[in-house]
Amino acid sequence: MRPESLNAATVIGAVQDVSGTTVSVTMRADRFSGLSFVDGQGYRIGQIGSFVKIPVGYVDLFGIVSQVGASAVPENMAKDLPNGLRWMKIQLIGEGYRTGRFQRGISQYPTIDDEVHLVSEADLKVIYGRSDRQNHLVRVGHIAGSESIDALVDINKLVTRHSAIVGTTGSGKSTTVAGILNVLSSEDRFPSARIVVLDLHGEYARALGDRATVFRINPSDRAPNERRLCIPFWALSFDEMLRVTFGALPTDGKARNIILERVIAAKADSLTASPIRGLTPENLSADSPVPFSLNKLWHELYGAEFATYYNSKGNPTDPATWAYEKDAKGKDLVGDAEAGIPPRFRKVKNVKDDPEKINYVPDGLNIRSQLEALGSKLRVSRYDFLLRPGDWHPDADGLVKKGLAELMKDWLGSPNPITILDLSGIPSSMTNDIIGNVLRVIYDGLFWARNLSEGGRERPLLIVMEEAHAYLNDNFDGAASLVTQRIVKEGRKYGIGAMIVSQRPSEINPTILSQCGTFFAMRLSNGNDRSQVTSALSDNLEGLTSMLPILRTGEAIILGEAVGLPMRTMIQAPPKDRRPDSQDPVICDELAPEESMTPGGWNIKRLDDPDYNPFVETWLQQNPILQETK
């Protein structure tokens, strides 16, 4: 087909009104069928979300159809055209050059009677690019309705400019995340990929297990890629450590200052006993990640707070004067710091005629409830990941088998490209704080090592935050929200990118969402969620986001910096046996019970007398995989 006839075949209307980036177009009267053929390929005219182009000199302006029909008539013409005729409303989003280059934003506007053309597959291929010609593009699926056109995203913009994957439950969100991570962790294309996944529900070990190292509180002995999750308390800043150990302290500040002084002294003693490269006694602070014995600190504070003493023995602050209870053998019950067992003291005794006087040690810190709570945490194995973290657990002198370098190597230098931190076993009361602490440790490490080969600039890191609405909400005091705001604002310069995954974007802190340069918007039914996505986008794309409630499962509209034009995409899902453990349970399989490969369901006859002991055992172990009790 000659260029003149080709152009005639693609013309669908003319510009009648321009208001900012919104263009009103009248469709040609000879387009009765709403269908046009170009090079034997049929194209529907006036489809919501479809693309059009407006040639202006040597530049083609591209836009998205947002309205069609009577509602698309400009307000100043609505009275004169009550029937609306054949109008379309278009949102301008970018411009392309005859050389094949495309860029977002526009440098000029169309004028009245400029021709409006539909966009052919050839145009789309130029806009979206080809991965075999541009090494920085990765394929995440194909364009919905055009399987021959790959959906390509710019990995540079996707990682460093941050992204968000949002969609209601059941829209295919977790499968989309798994599909994208499979592409980004390809050993052939990206042998030095580095991704950390914060997995709140333990969903991704199954989907990414062959290319991931999984850290969980109760690792399976049968899984070679699983290791014990350890988050040493001493790697946290002083205030972070207080929140997850002692909790809220009296507002007068006395207890905080005493604990601060003792922590600094304990870290100084530890540093003297075991020097750490890069740290000297002169630059040591309470926030320095130096091992020290929390058990010993707790035991000393417990004694000073609860102790009673014999008046006749003199100085009440000297443990030699304290009135301990006795065991059956007559030995003092001084407790056991390492085991988290507190000392036991005799009751106050101040009878007038009794020569033995026992009183409380004066100048208490009023932190009895905090010390009792911390003691119970030290004794309960559920908190071992933090307070008794394996090889990172300090002895009484603050010595550890492994230090901070080994911890960072486990998390950021694993042989596998993906590190999954399975946080499903962490007590819900401290999930927000723990996530904030992990993110802060990772950020600080990459920030200060930014000029090294393992720093973020030479080997960027992508942090995937699953179920982000649970800890990135509007609570500005939340540790996770504060650190994530810092990451999305400043992380780009140091090679730290964030991928926010949520089913309720309206519950996420607006500052965090507004910094996400790319959105994978899946099916969203709630109006507040849709408006939150729309307000976070830099383009005027309300018409496109209004399509979100009708998207199919596994379908997403990709918008933002990582794509040339917004594209409606069918995400390439991984094989069924490599999908996240988040699929809907089957109530009744489509196949007959004898043909079904799905375990369970209401149409399968169960045992008459089922054994619920394993049911309770997994619950008590806080682990969905039944482990042998040692």
Summary of the structure (lengths in Angstrom):
residues: 630
radius of gyration: 31.7
end to end distance: 77.4
largest distance: 119.1
contacts: 1965
relative contact order: 0.14
helix: 33%
strand: 22%
